[in-house]
Amino acid sequence: MFEIPDRVDHYASGLDDLKELIEEYPPSRGAEITGCPEKQIIEAARAIGRAKAMLTIWLPAENIQATPGRSILDIIKGLHSGDVRCLWITTTNPAASLPNTSWVKEGLSKAEMLVVQDIFHPTETTMLGDVILAAAQWCEKTGTYTPPVHGFKIPTA
């Protein structure tokens, strides 16, 4: 696993626990869980590892697939049934914002691995996470981005 120890230790905690957890998920297990070919997982990991910077985009209102995915409630049902085993939640707090919060929290706690990435901590959802990652607000970034509505934005942080 690539790391810059001085920087990681300064900004994060639990790196040793994360390393242990990652050892339980080699590419072969990731392929088994997701149905994604192991070779693609390895290629993606290498591309990310070689990148000088990385940007991921999630546009909930804009994702159109030929085969629709699961709604958040279907994902929570899948956590309860064991059909969904791992989940990465970004910049949302479903443990507080979805109806029947006790059922949602119970489902989230059944995940084998729950990664929560948010600009706030602690929240109801980050408190359930196995891995907590920081996210950046629009005002913490410089550059151009396109939100799902309202056209282009050019933040100047």
N, CA and C atoms as a LAMMPS dump frame, in Angstrom:
ITEM: TIMESTEP
0
ITEM: NUMBER OF ATOMS
471
ITEM: BOX BOUNDS ff ff ff
-5.0000000000000000e+02 5.0000000000000000e+02
-5.0000000000000000e+02 5.0000000000000000e+02
-5.0000000000000000e+02 5.0000000000000000e+02
ITEM: ATOMS id mol type element x y z
1 1 1 N 0.85 -1.178 0
2 1 2 C 0 0 0
3 1 3 C 0.891 1.234 0
4 2 1 N 0.632 2.153 -0.923
5 2 2 C 1.404 3.381 -1.013
6 2 3 C 1.003 4.328 0.11
7 3 1 N 1.96 4.952 0.714
8 3 2 C 1.661 5.952 1.737
9 3 3 C 2.841 6.891 1.911
10 4 1 N 2.548 8.036 2.429
11 4 2 C 3.584 8.984 2.821
12 4 3 C 3.397 9.126 4.331
13 5 1 N 4.107 8.302 5.122
14 5 2 C 3.818 8.196 6.559
15 5 3 C 3.732 9.519 7.301
16 6 1 N 4.677 10.435 7.06
17 6 2 C 4.652 11.688 7.804
18 6 3 C 3.355 12.449 7.558
19 7 1 N 2.912 12.487 6.312
20 7 2 C 1.693 13.228 5.975
21 7 3 C 0.451 12.481 6.439
22 8 1 N 0.413 11.164 6.238
23 8 2 C -0.768 10.392 6.608
24 8 3 C -0.993 10.465 8.113
25 9 1 N 0.048 10.243 8.888
26 9 2 C -0.099 10.272 10.343
27 9 3 C -0.54 11.635 10.856
28 10 1 N -0.154 12.694 10.147
29 10 2 C -0.526 14.037 10.562
30 10 3 C -2.021 14.301 10.351
31 11 1 N -2.587 13.762 9.261
32 11 2 C -3.956 14.084 8.886
33 11 3 C -4.965 12.979 9.175
34 12 1 N -4.515 11.803 9.54
35 12 2 C -5.442 10.684 9.694
36 12 3 C -5.037 9.823 10.879
37 13 1 N -5.97 9.02 11.336
38 13 2 C -5.672 8.052 12.38
39 13 3 C -6.237 6.701 11.944
40 14 1 N -5.738 5.639 12.541
41 14 2 C -6.254 4.311 12.236
42 14 3 C -5.654 3.672 11.002
43 15 1 N -4.487 4.16 10.532
44 15 2 C -3.886 3.626 9.317
45 15 3 C -3.54 2.144 9.479
46 16 1 N -3.032 1.746 10.645
47 16 2 C -2.705 0.332 10.857
48 16 3 C -3.956 -0.541 10.782
49 17 1 N -5.066 -0.049 11.341
50 17 2 C -6.324 -0.8 11.255
51 17 3 C -6.797 -0.912 9.81
52 18 1 N -6.625 0.166 9.043
53 18 2 C -7.005 0.139 7.636
54 18 3 C -6.166 -0.867 6.868
55 19 1 N -4.864 -0.898 7.136
56 19 2 C -3.986 -1.858 6.464
57 19 3 C -4.444 -3.296 6.747
58 20 1 N -4.784 -3.571 8.001
59 20 2 C -5.281 -4.905 8.366
60 20 3 C -6.552 -5.249 7.599
61 21 1 N -7.468 -4.303 7.539
62 21 2 C -8.737 -4.525 6.85
63 21 3 C -8.518 -4.749 5.355
64 22 1 N -7.64 -3.983 4.757
65 22 2 C -7.366 -4.119 3.333
66 22 3 C -6.791 -5.493 3.008
67 23 1 N -6.002 -6.044 3.916
68 23 2 C -5.42 -7.374 3.69
69 23 3 C -6.518 -8.434 3.514
70 24 1 N -7.69 -8.195 4.084
71 24 2 C -8.804 -9.14 3.971
72 24 3 C -9.511 -9.04 2.615
73 25 1 N -9.158 -8.037 1.808
74 25 2 C -9.832 -7.794 0.533
75 25 3 C -8.836 -7.729 -0.628
76 26 1 N -8.176 -8.856 -0.954
77 26 2 C -7.313 -8.841 -2.139
78 26 3 C -8.184 -8.709 -3.392
79 27 1 N -7.576 -8.392 -4.53
80 27 2 C -8.37 -8.23 -5.759
81 27 3 C -9.286 -9.42 -6.065
82 28 1 N -8.834 -10.624 -5.76
83 28 2 C -9.674 -11.798 -6.034
84 28 3 C -10.973 -11.755 -5.227
85 29 1 N -10.897 -11.31 -3.972
86 29 2 C -12.112 -11.214 -3.156
87 29 3 C -12.984 -10.062 -3.643
88 30 1 N -12.363 -8.964 -4.054
89 30 2 C -13.129 -7.852 -4.62
90 30 3 C -13.894 -8.298 -5.857
91 31 1 N -13.244 -9.103 -6.69
92 31 2 C -13.904 -9.616 -7.904
93 31 3 C -15.076 -10.507 -7.548
94 32 1 N -14.878 -11.34 -6.538
95 32 2 C -15.945 -12.244 -6.086
96 32 3 C -17.155 -11.457 -5.564
97 33 1 N -16.896 -10.423 -4.802
98 33 2 C -17.968 -9.632 -4.193
99 33 3 C -18.702 -8.783 -5.232
100 34 1 N -17.94 -8.147 -6.127
101 34 2 C -18.547 -7.16 -7.03
102 34 3 C -18.921 -7.701 -8.403
103 35 1 N -18.31 -8.817 -8.799
104 35 2 C -18.541 -9.32 -10.148
105 35 3 C -17.662 -8.63 -11.182
106 36 1 N -16.834 -7.71 -10.747
107 36 2 C -15.893 -7.018 -11.633
108 36 3 C -14.667 -7.924 -11.809
109 37 1 N -14.185 -8.12 -13.035
110 37 2 C -13.026 -8.99 -13.241
111 37 3 C -11.818 -8.525 -12.426
112 38 1 N -11.105 -9.483 -11.847
113 38 2 C -9.937 -9.182 -11.019
114 38 3 C -8.918 -8.331 -11.777
115 39 1 N -8.723 -8.635 -13.061
116 39 2 C -7.765 -7.888 -13.881
117 39 3 C -8.137 -6.398 -13.932
118 40 1 N -9.435 -6.094 -14.054
119 40 2 C -9.869 -4.684 -14.095
120 40 3 C -9.619 -3.998 -12.749
121 41 1 N -9.833 -4.716 -11.671
122 41 2 C -9.596 -4.147 -10.341
123 41 3 C -8.119 -3.796 -10.196
124 42 1 N -7.244 -4.707 -10.628
125 42 2 C -5.809 -4.47 -10.533
126 42 3 C -5.398 -3.295 -11.419
127 43 1 N -5.924 -3.248 -12.647
128 43 2 C -5.606 -2.137 -13.553
129 43 3 C -6.065 -0.803 -12.972
130 44 1 N -7.265 -0.777 -12.393
131 44 2 C -7.779 0.462 -11.792
132 44 3 C -6.908 0.884 -10.609
133 45 1 N -6.527 -0.075 -9.771
134 45 2 C -5.686 0.239 -8.612
135 45 3 C -4.34 0.813 -9.053
136 46 1 N -3.769 0.231 -10.096
137 46 2 C -2.48 0.738 -10.597
138 46 3 C -2.632 2.145 -11.174
139 47 1 N -3.711 2.377 -11.906
140 47 2 C -3.941 3.713 -12.478
141 47 3 C -4.099 4.746 -11.37
142 48 1 N -4.844 4.395 -10.333
143 48 2 C -5.027 5.316 -9.199
144 48 3 C -3.695 5.532 -8.486
145 49 1 N -2.934 4.449 -8.288
146 49 2 C -1.646 4.548 -7.602
147 49 3 C -0.635 5.398 -8.342
148 50 1 N -0.693 5.392 -9.668
149 50 2 C 0.255 6.18 -10.472
150 50 3 C -0.199 7.636 -10.651
151 51 1 N -1.447 7.911 -10.38
152 51 2 C -1.983 9.252 -10.623
153 51 3 C -1.383 10.268 -9.654
154 52 1 N -1.105 11.456 -10.158
155 52 2 C -0.625 12.541 -9.3
156 52 3 C -1.777 13.125 -8.495
157 53 1 N -2.971 13.043 -9.05
158 53 2 C -4.174 13.54 -8.374
159 53 3 C -5.351 12.729 -8.902
160 54 1 N -6.446 12.725 -8.17
161 54 2 C -7.601 11.955 -8.588
162 54 3 C -8.867 12.729 -8.241
163 55 1 N -9.834 12.649 -9.115
164 55 2 C -11.13 13.275 -8.902
165 55 3 C -12.19 12.226 -9.148
166 56 1 N -13.101 12.083 -8.207
167 56 2 C -14.249 11.215 -8.423
168 56 3 C -15.484 12.098 -8.437
169 57 1 N -16.44 11.734 -9.244
170 57 2 C -17.645 12.536 -9.378
171 57 3 C -18.862 11.664 -9.133
172 58 1 N -19.772 12.165 -8.352
173 58 2 C -21.032 11.485 -8.092
174 58 3 C -22.145 12.506 -8.28
175 59 1 N -22.978 12.267 -9.251
176 59 2 C -24.101 13.155 -9.526
177 59 3 C -25.387 12.351 -9.367
178 60 1 N -25.944 12.291 -8.17
179 60 2 C -27.081 11.421 -7.911
180 60 3 C -28.257 11.645 -8.857
181 61 1 N -28.54 12.874 -9.196
182 61 2 C -29.704 13.144 -10.041
183 61 3 C -29.412 12.899 -11.511
184 62 1 N -28.162 12.736 -11.866
185 62 2 C -27.781 12.657 -13.265
186 62 3 C -27.37 11.266 -13.725
187 63 1 N -27.234 10.317 -12.808
188 63 2 C -26.76 8.989 -13.21
189 63 3 C -27.865 8.239 -13.935
190 64 1 N -27.646 7.985 -15.199
191 64 2 C -28.602 7.243 -16.009
192 64 3 C -27.905 5.999 -16.51
193 65 1 N -28.432 4.849 -16.179
194 65 2 C -27.832 3.586 -16.569
195 65 3 C -28.797 2.821 -17.46
196 66 1 N -28.239 1.989 -18.328
197 66 2 C -29.082 1.125 -19.148
198 66 3 C -29.863 0.164 -18.257
199 67 1 N -29.199 -0.346 -17.233
200 67 2 C -29.854 -1.198 -16.244
201 67 3 C -29.823 -0.43 -14.932
202 68 1 N -30.97 -0.01 -14.436
203 68 2 C -30.971 0.791 -13.209
204 68 3 C -30.327 0.054 -12.041
205 69 1 N -29.628 0.798 -11.209
206 69 2 C -29.039 0.232 -10.002
207 69 3 C -30.064 0.209 -8.887
208 70 1 N -29.586 0.074 -7.692
209 70 2 C -30.468 0.001 -6.523
210 70 3 C -30.693 1.389 -5.935
211 71 1 N -31.861 1.597 -5.417
212 71 2 C -32.119 2.821 -4.655
213 71 3 C -31.448 2.668 -3.3
214 72 1 N -31.324 3.759 -2.562
215 72 2 C -30.697 3.684 -1.24
216 72 3 C -31.485 2.746 -0.324
217 73 1 N -32.806 2.753 -0.436
218 73 2 C -33.59 1.846 0.412
219 73 3 C -33.351 0.392 0.024
220 74 1 N -33.177 0.117 -1.281
221 74 2 C -32.848 -1.243 -1.719
222 74 3 C -31.459 -1.652 -1.219
223 75 1 N -30.54 -0.697 -1.183
224 75 2 C -29.195 -0.99 -0.665
225 75 3 C -29.274 -1.343 0.815
226 76 1 N -30.049 -0.587 1.582
227 76 2 C -30.2 -0.88 3.014
228 76 3 C -30.859 -2.244 3.201
229 77 1 N -31.878 -2.549 2.398
230 77 2 C -32.494 -3.887 2.456
231 77 3 C -31.448 -4.959 2.171
232 78 1 N -30.582 -4.694 1.18
233 78 2 C -29.515 -5.636 0.852
234 78 3 C -28.526 -5.824 1.986
235 79 1 N -28.247 -4.773 2.737
236 79 2 C -27.381 -4.9 3.913
237 79 3 C -28.04 -5.789 4.958
238 80 1 N -29.335 -5.614 5.145
239 80 2 C -30.063 -6.451 6.111
240 80 3 C -30.045 -7.916 5.695
241 81 1 N -30.212 -8.191 4.409
242 81 2 C -30.285 -9.577 3.926
243 81 3 C -28.912 -10.205 3.714
244 82 1 N -27.856 -9.375 3.653
245 82 2 C -26.525 -9.887 3.366
246 82 3 C -26.194 -9.875 1.886
247 83 1 N -27.152 -9.441 1.051
248 83 2 C -26.922 -9.359 -0.39
249 83 3 C -25.936 -8.229 -0.714
250 84 1 N -25.94 -7.162 0.07
251 84 2 C -24.962 -6.071 -0.026
252 84 3 C -24.076 -6.205 1.205
253 85 1 N -22.756 -6.259 0.97
254 85 2 C -21.843 -6.516 2.082
255 85 3 C -20.926 -5.346 2.402
256 86 1 N -20.669 -4.486 1.426
257 86 2 C -19.79 -3.337 1.623
258 86 3 C -20.443 -2.112 1.002
259 87 1 N -20.181 -0.96 1.574
260 87 2 C -20.805 0.261 1.079
261 87 3 C -19.876 1.437 1.322
262 88 1 N -19.824 2.352 0.35
263 88 2 C -19.068 3.605 0.482
264 88 3 C -20.082 4.732 0.354
265 89 1 N -20.254 5.488 1.401
266 89 2 C -21.215 6.59 1.441
267 89 3 C -20.442 7.899 1.346
268 90 1 N -20.828 8.752 0.397
269 90 2 C -20.131 10.024 0.248
270 90 3 C -21.065 11.2 0.48
271 91 1 N -20.642 12.083 1.33
272 91 2 C -21.251 13.386 1.613
273 91 3 C -22.762 13.346 1.776
274 92 1 N -23.213 12.376 2.535
275 92 2 C -24.624 12.311 2.904
276 92 3 C -24.72 11.584 4.232
277 93 1 N -25.827 11.746 4.899
278 93 2 C -25.99 11.206 6.247
279 93 3 C -27.282 10.381 6.312
280 94 1 N -27.323 9.213 5.646
281 94 2 C -28.562 8.446 5.598
282 94 3 C -29.045 7.961 6.962
283 95 1 N -28.147 7.802 7.916
284 95 2 C -28.567 7.354 9.241
285 95 3 C -29.417 8.41 9.947
286 96 1 N -29.389 9.644 9.447
287 96 2 C -30.214 10.708 10.017
288 96 3 C -31.301 11.175 9.057
289 97 1 N -31.034 11.059 7.745
290 97 2 C -31.943 11.687 6.777
291 97 3 C -32.99 10.75 6.185
292 98 1 N -32.78 9.448 6.267
293 98 2 C -33.762 8.519 5.721
294 98 3 C -34.835 8.213 6.756
295 99 1 N -36.02 7.815 6.29
296 99 2 C -37.052 7.426 7.251
297 99 3 C -36.654 6.14 7.975
298 100 1 N -37.225 5.932 9.153
299 100 2 C -36.979 4.738 9.968
300 100 3 C -35.485 4.615 10.262
301 101 1 N -34.947 5.61 10.951
302 101 2 C -33.504 5.677 11.175
303 101 3 C -32.957 4.47 11.93
304 102 1 N -33.732 3.882 12.83
305 102 2 C -33.205 2.716 13.549
306 102 3 C -32.995 1.55 12.594
307 103 1 N -33.879 1.357 11.621
308 103 2 C -33.737 0.295 10.619
309 103 3 C -32.532 0.583 9.719
310 104 1 N -32.347 1.861 9.349
311 104 2 C -31.205 2.248 8.506
312 104 3 C -29.903 2.014 9.267
313 105 1 N -29.83 2.46 10.514
314 105 2 C -28.608 2.278 11.309
315 105 3 C -28.3 0.794 11.501
316 106 1 N -29.319 0.008 11.747
317 106 2 C -29.123 -1.432 11.909
318 106 3 C -28.563 -2.042 10.622
319 107 1 N -29.103 -1.633 9.475
320 107 2 C -28.602 -2.129 8.192
321 107 3 C -27.166 -1.713 7.952
322 108 1 N -26.855 -0.449 8.182
323 108 2 C -25.492 0.042 7.979
324 108 3 C -24.503 -0.69 8.887
325 109 1 N -24.918 -1.007 10.097
326 109 2 C -24.021 -1.694 11.03
327 109 3 C -23.772 -3.144 10.621
328 110 1 N -24.572 -3.684 9.711
329 110 2 C -24.373 -5.062 9.24
330 110 3 C -23.364 -5.147 8.098
331 111 1 N -22.95 -4.028 7.545
332 111 2 C -21.973 -4.045 6.446
333 111 3 C -20.659 -4.65 6.937
334 112 1 N -20.036 -5.478 6.095
335 112 2 C -18.717 -6.006 6.439
336 112 3 C -17.696 -4.885 6.47
337 113 1 N -17.877 -3.921 5.575
338 113 2 C -17.022 -2.744 5.577
339 113 3 C -17.853 -1.548 5.134
340 114 1 N -17.871 -0.528 5.965
341 114 2 C -18.597 0.699 5.656
342 114 3 C -17.597 1.848 5.618
343 115 1 N -17.461 2.454 4.441
344 115 2 C -16.595 3.616 4.265
345 115 3 C -17.511 4.833 4.195
346 116 1 N -17.23 5.837 4.995
347 116 2 C -18.035 7.062 5.002
348 116 3 C -17.101 8.239 4.736
349 117 1 N -17.43 9.014 3.717
350 117 2 C -16.627 10.181 3.347
351 117 3 C -17.533 11.401 3.45
352 118 1 N -17.172 12.318 4.324
353 118 2 C -18.041 13.473 4.554
354 118 3 C -17.222 14.677 4.985
355 119 1 N -17.838 15.843 4.872
356 119 2 C -17.172 17.067 5.321
357 119 3 C -17.385 17.292 6.818
358 120 1 N -18.308 16.542 7.406
359 120 2 C -18.6 16.678 8.829
360 120 3 C -18.294 15.376 9.557
361 121 1 N -17.83 15.498 10.8
362 121 2 C -17.653 14.345 11.686
363 121 3 C -17.599 14.88 13.104
364 122 1 N -18.315 14.291 14.009
365 122 2 C -19.105 13.085 13.866
366 122 3 C -20.523 13.382 13.352
367 123 1 N -21.057 12.435 12.603
368 123 2 C -22.472 12.427 12.227
369 123 3 C -23.009 11.053 12.571
370 124 1 N -24.302 10.896 12.476
371 124 2 C -24.915 9.602 12.761
372 124 3 C -24.32 8.511 11.87
373 125 1 N -24.003 8.861 10.615
374 125 2 C -23.474 7.872 9.676
375 125 3 C -21.981 7.663 9.865
376 126 1 N -21.196 8.735 10.048
377 126 2 C -19.748 8.544 10.216
378 126 3 C -19.449 7.729 11.467
379 127 1 N -20.273 7.824 12.469
380 127 2 C -20.056 7.067 13.704
381 127 3 C -20.193 5.559 13.477
382 128 1 N -20.839 5.153 12.396
383 128 2 C -21.012 3.731 12.086
384 128 3 C -19.918 3.205 11.163
385 129 1 N -19.117 4.095 10.593
386 129 2 C -18.144 3.712 9.578
387 129 3 C -16.948 2.959 10.126
388 130 1 N -16.454 2.019 9.305
389 130 2 C -15.2 1.336 9.606
390 130 3 C -14.026 2.205 9.159
391 131 1 N -14.225 2.935 8.076
392 131 2 C -13.218 3.856 7.55
393 131 3 C -13.91 5.201 7.355
394 132 1 N -13.322 6.259 7.904
395 132 2 C -13.869 7.611 7.764
396 132 3 C -12.871 8.425 6.953
397 133 1 N -13.349 9.011 5.854
398 133 2 C -12.499 9.835 5.002
399 133 3 C -13.036 11.254 4.947
400 134 1 N -12.137 12.19 4.849
401 134 2 C -12.537 13.59 4.728
402 134 3 C -12.984 13.877 3.302
403 135 1 N -13.897 14.8 3.171
404 135 2 C -14.323 15.307 1.866
405 135 3 C -14.071 16.804 1.871
406 136 1 N -14.068 17.407 0.711
407 136 2 C -13.845 18.842 0.608
408 136 3 C -15.123 19.531 0.155
409 137 1 N -15.393 20.681 0.732
410 137 2 C -16.522 21.498 0.292
411 137 3 C -16.109 22.277 -0.953
412 138 1 N -17.089 22.804 -1.639
413 138 2 C -16.792 23.585 -2.847
414 138 3 C -15.849 24.734 -2.537
415 139 1 N -15.975 25.33 -1.367
416 139 2 C -15.158 26.502 -1.05
417 139 3 C -13.716 26.134 -0.7
418 140 1 N -13.425 24.842 -0.555
419 140 2 C -12.062 24.411 -0.258
420 140 3 C -11.29 24.02 -1.512
421 141 1 N -11.925 24.15 -2.656
422 141 2 C -11.304 23.733 -3.91
423 141 3 C -11.118 24.941 -4.811
424 142 1 N -10.172 24.837 -5.705
425 142 2 C -9.986 25.847 -6.729
426 142 3 C -10.075 25.138 -8.07
427 143 1 N -10.838 25.681 -8.967
428 143 2 C -10.986 25.064 -10.282
429 143 3 C -12.412 25.194 -10.755
430 144 1 N -12.725 24.48 -11.794
431 144 2 C -14.059 24.524 -12.368
432 144 3 C -14.74 23.194 -12.159
433 145 1 N -15.981 23.223 -11.755
434 145 2 C -16.74 21.995 -11.649
435 145 3 C -18.162 22.266 -12.09
436 146 1 N -18.884 21.206 -12.378
437 146 2 C -20.263 21.321 -12.838
438 146 3 C -21.165 20.584 -11.87
439 147 1 N -21.951 21.273 -11.068
440 147 2 C -22.893 20.594 -10.19
441 147 3 C -24.082 20.096 -11.017
442 148 1 N -24.926 19.228 -10.443
443 148 2 C -26.04 18.682 -11.205
444 148 3 C -26.995 19.749 -11.748
445 149 1 N -27.049 20.888 -11.081
446 149 2 C -27.891 21.987 -11.54
447 149 3 C -27.086 23.28 -11.451
448 150 1 N -27.553 24.327 -12.033
449 150 2 C -26.964 25.677 -11.92
450 150 3 C -25.734 25.92 -12.785
451 151 1 N -25.375 25.059 -13.732
452 151 2 C -24.283 25.342 -14.659
453 151 3 C -22.903 25.253 -14.035
454 152 1 N -21.926 25.906 -14.641
455 152 2 C -20.536 25.851 -14.202
456 152 3 C -20.31 26.73 -12.991
457 153 1 N -19.393 26.294 -12.143
458 153 2 C -18.998 27.082 -10.98
459 153 3 C -17.488 27.211 -10.992
460 154 1 N -16.972 28.347 -10.596
461 154 2 C -15.538 28.551 -10.497
462 154 3 C -15.242 29.055 -9.083
463 155 1 N -14.958 28.115 -8.159
464 155 2 C -14.665 28.537 -6.785
465 155 3 C -13.288 29.162 -6.7
466 156 1 N -13.128 30.075 -5.794
467 156 2 C -11.833 30.711 -5.594
468 156 3 C -11.51 30.68 -4.107
469 157 1 N -11.025 29.535 -3.665
470 157 2 C -10.708 29.374 -2.241
471 157 3 C -9.295 29.772 -1.971
